[in-house]
Structure formats: C-alpha cells, structure tokens
Amino acid sequence: MILRPQQKRTKEHKKLMDSIAKGDEVLTNGGLVGRVTKVAENGYIAIALNDTTEVVIKRDFVAAGIAVLNRYPLWKYVMLIVVIVIGLLYALPNLFGEDPAVQITGARGVAASEQTLIQVQKTLQEEKITAKSVALEEGAILARFDSTDTQLRAREALMGVMGDKYVVALNLAPATPRWLAAIHAEPMKLGLDLRGGVHFLMEVDMDTALGKLQEQNIDSLRSDLREKGIPYTTVRKETTTA
C-alpha cells in the first residue's frame, strides 16, 4: 500500500491527537504555545498559555507537539530523592568526628576480660582521670576521653599497671551515635595525607648514641692525623672527650 504525502500527514496528525496528554506542550494552528492542563472526553483540551490565561480548544486545532527536555517518569525522581537521602544519612557520621581513645589488647594470646575492665576503671579513678566511656569490645578495652591531654595521661597510668601482658595503645574512636552505628554508618577513614601527617615520640638511648658518636669521632681523628702526616702515640676515649 502506497500512502500519498497528504495521507501520511493526516495519519501522523491523527496519531498526535490521540497521544495528547496532560502536561504536554503543544502548538496550535493559530500560533499559540501552551501546556495542556486538561483533556476532556468530548474532544476538547484546556491549554495554559501562562500563569493567568487558559484557553479551551478542540484537539484538531493542535498543529504540533513541542518536545519537552528533561522530563522523566515520576519513579525516577522518587529514586533520585531516595538515593540522596540515603547518601546524606550515611555521610552524617563524618560530622561527629572522633574521640581520643586508649585501646588495651592482650599480648601473646592473652585476651582482655571483665576483670581487666574493672582494673582499668579502677586505675582511672585512682588517677582522677575522667573518661567518656570505658567498654569491653570484641576482646579489647576501649576508653574514650575528651582531649588528647587526658588520653596521654591515661596511657601513662595504664602502662604502669597493665604490665607486659597487655598492649596499651593510643587510638581514635568514631563518635558515631548508636542509632547510626546500628545501621553500620561509619565515618570515612582518613589517610595520613588527609590527617596532616602523623605524630610520634621516639625514645633514644642517649648513652649508647653518644658512645657511638665518640667512636666515630676517634676514627675520624685518626684518619685526619695519618693524612696530614702528624705522628701520634694513641687516641683513646676518656669519659666524654677524646
């Protein structure tokens, strides 16, 4: 079957008339552009030209439909809102920050117990160190504090009491509320570059370090004397001088 151009246009126009729905933007034969606000069963449609003007015309007077960009089904907008809400919910833990903490774990297979927990609480009370919380979690004791100064004081006090059976380490514990922790919402783990580096205290055996430095100076002095042809009997260390 061969359709003439006029028949083809008539068929396309009829298809357009049948597909007109509320919310479509259309162009009328008279050159008016508006949005369809109502589709009646008697063949008439209502078109809003602006916020205050609305006209009613027959469907046949619609010349063409205007494609509306960025129009999506309702379920896509709902899905977008749900994803944003869930994303914001799981980003909340980052706002609460972290608490300075001291973690006590067992060494050489020794696990922390309720008795260890009582000992830690007693030590903190005796040293008059206030903790935000002290809890036994998965075989380790975690004590949270308000400041890093209190954290360091607590570590020194606990190291003197716990002995070699336990490892007392500085830590940072997430301050996430329980209702967020219940849905496994945790703060983002920051690396050393995002934290601004790492701070540590190095303990040095000064006597050994000074002794090695003196030995190096003696060897260097002997080499210099030989190179310059200066005779010497002996070069030895006496207390802190050579």
BELCORBEL-V139765 format. One record per residue. N is the residue number from 1. RES is the residue in three letters. SS is DSSP state (alpha for helix, beta for strand, coil for the rest). D_LAST is the distance of its C-alpha to the last C-alpha in Angstrom with 1 decimal. Layout:
BEGIN
[[N | RES | SS | D_LAST] [N | RES | SS | D_LAST]]
END
This chain:
BEGIN
[[1 | MET | coil | 115.6] [2 | ILE | coil | 114.9] [3 | LEU | coil | 114.0] [4 | ARG | coil | 115.0] [5 | PRO | alpha | 112.4] [6 | GLN | alpha | 114.5] [7 | GLN | alpha | 114.7] [8 | LYS | alpha | 110.9] [9 | ARG | alpha | 110.2] [10 | THR | alpha | 112.6] [11 | LYS | alpha | 111.0] [12 | GLU | alpha | 107.5] [13 | HIS | alpha | 108.7] [14 | LYS | alpha | 110.3] [15 | LYS | alpha | 107.1] [16 | LEU | alpha | 105.3] [17 | MET | alpha | 107.9] [18 | ASP | alpha | 107.4] [19 | SER | alpha | 103.6] [20 | ILE | coil | 103.4] [21 | ALA | coil | 101.5] [22 | LYS | coil | 100.3] [23 | GLY | coil | 97.3] [24 | ASP | coil | 98.1] [25 | GLU | beta | 98.2] [26 | VAL | beta | 101.5] [27 | LEU | beta | 103.3] [28 | THR | beta | 107.1] [29 | ASN | coil | 109.8] [30 | GLY | coil | 110.0] [31 | GLY | coil | 106.4] [32 | LEU | coil | 105.0] [33 | VAL | beta | 101.6] [34 | GLY | beta | 100.7] [35 | ARG | beta | 99.4] [36 | VAL | beta | 101.7] [37 | THR | beta | 101.9] [38 | LYS | beta | 104.8] [39 | VAL | beta | 106.7] [40 | ALA | coil | 110.3] [41 | GLU | coil | 112.4] [42 | ASN | coil | 115.3] [43 | GLY | coil | 113.5] [44 | TYR | beta | 112.1] [45 | ILE | beta | 108.5] [46 | ALA | beta | 106.9] [47 | ILE | beta | 104.4] [48 | ALA | beta | 102.1] [49 | LEU | coil | 101.8] [50 | ASN | coil | 99.4] [51 | ASP | coil | 98.6] [52 | THR | coil | 102.1] [53 | THR | coil | 104.4] [54 | GLU | beta | 105.7] [55 | VAL | beta | 108.5] [56 | VAL | beta | 110.5] [57 | ILE | beta | 111.7] [58 | LYS | beta | 113.0] [59 | ARG | alpha | 110.6] [60 | ASP | alpha | 112.6] [61 | PHE | alpha | 111.6] [62 | VAL | beta | 107.9] [63 | ALA | beta | 107.2] [64 | ALA | beta | 103.7] [65 | GLY | beta | 100.6] [66 | ILE | beta | 97.4] [67 | ALA | coil | 94.2] [68 | VAL | coil | 91.8] [69 | LEU | coil | 88.2] [70 | ASN | coil | 85.6] [71 | ARG | coil | 88.2] [72 | TYR | coil | 87.1] [73 | PRO | coil | 88.7] [74 | LEU | alpha | 88.0] [75 | TRP | alpha | 86.1] [76 | LYS | alpha | 83.4] [77 | TYR | alpha | 82.9] [78 | VAL | alpha | 82.8] [79 | MET | alpha | 80.2] [80 | LEU | alpha | 78.0] [81 | ILE | alpha | 78.2] [82 | VAL | alpha | 77.3] [83 | VAL | alpha | 74.3] [84 | ILE | alpha | 73.0] [85 | VAL | alpha | 73.5] [86 | ILE | alpha | 71.7] [87 | GLY | alpha | 68.8] [88 | LEU | alpha | 68.5] [89 | LEU | alpha | 68.7] [90 | TYR | alpha | 65.8] [91 | ALA | alpha | 63.7] [92 | LEU | coil | 64.0] [93 | PRO | alpha | 61.0] [94 | ASN | alpha | 58.7] [95 | LEU | alpha | 59.9] [96 | PHE | alpha | 58.9] [97 | GLY | coil | 55.2] [98 | GLU | beta | 52.8] [99 | ASP | beta | 51.6] [100 | PRO | beta | 48.0] [101 | ALA | beta | 48.1] [102 | VAL | beta | 46.2] [103 | GLN | beta | 47.2] [104 | ILE | beta | 47.0] [105 | THR | beta | 47.6] [106 | GLY | beta | 47.5] [107 | ALA | coil | 44.8] [108 | ARG | coil | 45.6] [109 | GLY | coil | 49.3] [110 | VAL | coil | 49.7] [111 | ALA | coil | 52.0] [112 | ALA | coil | 52.3] [113 | SER | coil | 55.5] [114 | GLU | alpha | 57.6] [115 | GLN | alpha | 55.8] [116 | THR | alpha | 52.5] [117 | LEU | alpha | 54.1] [118 | ILE | alpha | 55.2] [119 | GLN | alpha | 51.7] [120 | VAL | alpha | 50.3] [121 | GLN | alpha | 53.1] [122 | LYS | alpha | 52.5] [123 | THR | alpha | 48.8] [124 | LEU | alpha | 49.4] [125 | GLN | alpha | 52.1] [126 | GLU | alpha | 49.9] [127 | GLU | coil | 47.1] [128 | LYS | coil | 49.9] [129 | ILE | coil | 49.1] [130 | THR | coil | 52.2] [131 | ALA | coil | 52.7] [132 | LYS | coil | 55.4] [133 | SER | beta | 56.1] [134 | VAL | beta | 54.8] [135 | ALA | beta | 56.5] [136 | LEU | beta | 56.3] [137 | GLU | beta | 56.7] [138 | GLU | coil | 56.9] [139 | GLY | coil | 54.7] [140 | ALA | beta | 52.1] [141 | ILE | beta | 51.9] [142 | LEU | beta | 51.6] [143 | ALA | beta | 51.1] [144 | ARG | beta | 51.7] [145 | PHE | beta | 50.5] [146 | ASP | coil | 51.4] [147 | SER | coil | 47.9] [148 | THR | alpha | 44.4] [149 | ASP | alpha | 43.1] [150 | THR | alpha | 45.5] [151 | GLN | alpha | 44.6] [152 | LEU | alpha | 40.9] [153 | ARG | alpha | 41.8] [154 | ALA | alpha | 44.1] [155 | ARG | alpha | 41.6] [156 | GLU | alpha | 39.1] [157 | ALA | alpha | 41.9] [158 | LEU | alpha | 43.3] [159 | MET | alpha | 40.0] [160 | GLY | alpha | 39.7] [161 | VAL | alpha | 43.2] [162 | MET | alpha | 43.9] [163 | GLY | alpha | 41.2] [164 | ASP | alpha | 40.3] [165 | LYS | alpha | 44.0] [166 | TYR | beta | 44.2] [167 | VAL | beta | 42.4] [168 | VAL | beta | 42.4] [169 | ALA | beta | 42.0] [170 | LEU | beta | 42.6] [171 | ASN | beta | 45.7] [172 | LEU | beta | 48.3] [173 | ALA | beta | 51.9] [174 | PRO | beta | 55.0] [175 | ALA | coil | 57.1] [176 | THR | coil | 60.3] [177 | PRO | coil | 63.4] [178 | ARG | alpha | 65.0] [179 | TRP | alpha | 68.1] [180 | LEU | alpha | 66.1] [181 | ALA | alpha | 64.0] [182 | ALA | coil | 67.3] [183 | ILE | coil | 68.2] [184 | HIS | coil | 64.6] [185 | ALA | coil | 63.8] [186 | GLU | coil | 60.0] [187 | PRO | coil | 57.7] [188 | MET | coil | 56.2] [189 | LYS | coil | 52.8] [190 | LEU | coil | 50.4] [191 | GLY | coil | 47.5] [192 | LEU | alpha | 44.0] [193 | ASP | alpha | 45.2] [194 | LEU | alpha | 48.1] [195 | ARG | alpha | 46.1] [196 | GLY | coil | 43.6] [197 | GLY | coil | 40.7] [198 | VAL | coil | 38.9] [199 | HIS | coil | 36.6] [200 | PHE | coil | 34.2] [201 | LEU | coil | 31.4] [202 | MET | coil | 28.3] [203 | GLU | coil | 26.4] [204 | VAL | coil | 22.7] [205 | ASP | coil | 20.6] [206 | MET | alpha | 17.7] [207 | ASP | alpha | 15.6] [208 | THR | alpha | 16.0] [209 | ALA | alpha | 15.6] [210 | LEU | alpha | 12.2] [211 | GLY | alpha | 11.1] [212 | LYS | alpha | 12.5] [213 | LEU | alpha | 11.0] [214 | GLN | alpha | 7.3] [215 | GLU | alpha | 8.9] [216 | GLN | alpha | 10.7] [217 | ASN | alpha | 8.1] [218 | ILE | alpha | 6.7] [219 | ASP | alpha | 10.5] [220 | SER | alpha | 11.3] [221 | LEU | alpha | 9.2] [222 | ARG | alpha | 10.9] [223 | SER | alpha | 14.2] [224 | ASP | alpha | 14.1] [225 | LEU | alpha | 13.8] [226 | ARG | alpha | 16.6] [227 | GLU | alpha | 18.7] [228 | LYS | coil | 18.7] [229 | GLY | coil | 19.4] [230 | ILE | coil | 16.7] [231 | PRO | coil | 16.5] [232 | TYR | coil | 13.4] [233 | THR | coil | 13.3] [234 | THR | coil | 10.3] [235 | VAL | coil | 6.9] [236 | ARG | coil | 5.7] [237 | LYS | coil | 4.4] [238 | GLU | beta | 5.8] [239 | THR | coil | 8.0] [240 | THR | coil | 7.1] [241 | THR | beta | 3.8] [242 | ALA | coil | 0.0]]
END
